[in-house]
Amino acid sequence: MKKVFAVVLSLITLAFAKAQSLFEPVNSSRSGVSFKNTIVENATQNALTYENLFNGGG
């Protein structure tokens, strides 16, 4: 019975624990990095001929 109680208590503790993150969002004004992912489509680079262009693989 003590083992069951310990497992249940551990699961409840883990469920309500706040997740720690290694990274935090930083505004571009603070970091000095400005990035805009603009995709220009043309006859050879579009969703039909180059599908990785839109899913981040290219």
C-alpha positions as CSV (number, residue, x, y, z in Angstrom):
1,M,0.0,0.0,0.0
2,K,2.9,2.4,0.7
3,K,4.3,1.8,-2.7
4,V,1.0,2.6,-4.4
5,F,0.7,5.8,-2.3
6,A,4.3,6.8,-3.2
7,V,3.7,6.2,-6.9
8,V,0.4,8.2,-6.9
9,L,2.1,11.0,-5.0
10,S,5.0,11.1,-7.4
11,L,2.6,11.2,-10.4
12,I,0.6,14.1,-8.9
13,T,3.8,16.0,-8.1
14,L,5.1,15.5,-11.7
15,A,1.7,16.5,-13.1
16,F,1.7,19.9,-11.3
17,A,5.4,20.6,-11.5
18,K,6.3,23.6,-13.7
19,A,8.5,22.6,-16.6
20,Q,11.9,24.2,-16.7
21,S,13.2,25.5,-20.0
22,L,16.7,25.9,-21.1
23,F,15.9,28.7,-23.5
24,E,13.7,31.8,-23.3
25,P,12.3,34.0,-26.1
26,V,14.3,37.2,-26.7
27,N,13.0,40.2,-28.6
28,S,14.9,41.2,-31.7
29,S,15.5,44.7,-30.2
30,R,17.4,43.1,-27.4
31,S,19.3,40.5,-29.4
32,G,20.0,42.6,-32.4
33,V,18.9,39.8,-34.7
34,S,16.2,40.5,-37.3
35,F,14.9,37.6,-39.3
36,K,12.1,37.3,-41.8
37,N,11.4,34.1,-43.6
38,T,10.1,35.3,-47.0
39,I,9.5,32.7,-49.6
40,V,9.4,34.0,-53.2
41,E,7.6,31.5,-55.5
42,N,8.4,31.3,-59.2
43,A,8.0,28.7,-61.9
44,T,10.7,26.4,-60.6
45,Q,10.4,26.9,-56.8
46,N,6.8,26.4,-55.7
47,A,4.9,24.0,-53.5
48,L,4.2,21.6,-56.4
49,T,7.8,21.2,-57.6
50,Y,9.8,21.8,-54.4
51,E,7.8,20.7,-51.4
52,N,10.7,21.1,-48.9
53,L,10.6,24.9,-49.6
54,F,7.5,25.3,-47.4
55,N,8.1,22.7,-44.7
56,G,11.4,24.1,-43.6
57,G,13.7,21.6,-45.3
58,G,15.0,23.8,-48.0
